[in-house]
Amino acid sequence: KIKISNEKLSQRFVYLAHTYELMDTFEKVFTFMKEHKYSEEQISSFKAKNGLNWKSDEDLPSGWTFAIVSTERQGKLKRFMDPKGKFWNSSAQAIKNCFASDPNGEEVQQMRNYLMKKEDWFQTEFLPEGWILRQKRSEKGFYFLNSIYEKFNTTKAMYEHLKANNYGEEAISKFENNYKKL
């Protein structure tokens, strides 16, 4: 189905099952396929036909896949799909979802390890415990994820969060006085 909105052309798909049930998201299709005992091969085949080359990675949690998409503005980006068929636009969104579902679960730790191993996130003693950061690719500065996986796109936003959540001036000055060493 093609619809025009704001003078831009966009595509939206609706899927029709053999039971004549309409589904408008991958997540609904995956749920339907699993409930109706479709094989993993059939589900993988369906994934492959959506236009993206979904790949698994041994470092991702079980059932998670990723695809590389090209965008005009940001170049090549990685998208993620969870085992239920829900899309996540970044690894930061994916880990935040894992944390929201089960903060102490194995999936969170596996996703965190993936971020650090494959996405260039790292820990430093200059941030509070549990925080990680990544160097921005297109400009100076860092992205930050706190211990509950909220993302901060600027150092200023990270400092404001530290202040608002009573981490104290010491936490701010610790990073401010040392980040150039990273």
Steps between C-alpha positions, in 0.01 A plus 500: 500500500641842411388820663602860449546723801676834529587474131719196568441153368503231765421131503300314759427133472199307621527122507214259436519156659345183361231550769418840341633679808661837422823594676671837469831439680781245485445437867139390437610279209770333712255438783250353253765278342620370835146439629421307181817289528686632195855366481806715572588461131163647397539787746854569376376494142232757587764722667721481192222621270451836671779666302769493767771239535445392862801331656558329829810556712627262767552797733136614481244344733327191364246578226623857440608601150637813336501659156698783349293778345628791296366844572560816306583709805685261727647243265493135601320417824425178685139409580404222739209259518408316819370142503140628491558693176515849651746741338746715691680787327817468705680276743431762770125463445534121494684477832261747663213269396682195638555683829134608519387139447737340753760728667702208637453267203764328295379685189610834650849370573531342154387824333739705716787270402396539134507879530846493651642239263340601168372858538799670666330580831732492802515556874722753673576579860414863418126421491273358770492122536295322235527782245652450155587740220592506132689752291279671242601412146412822320594763758686556822343371817339189636173317536426376852285219643431505871452195720133468394589557133362849452696660217654847512613644167712781642736551788283791612192273521704244696617770745141625544388145579780458756398828667127424497556153648731609780822341379678812626749744355779248557355266236484785248850628569641144491387463139565861401859490628586166340298440181784620272698194612242270341 
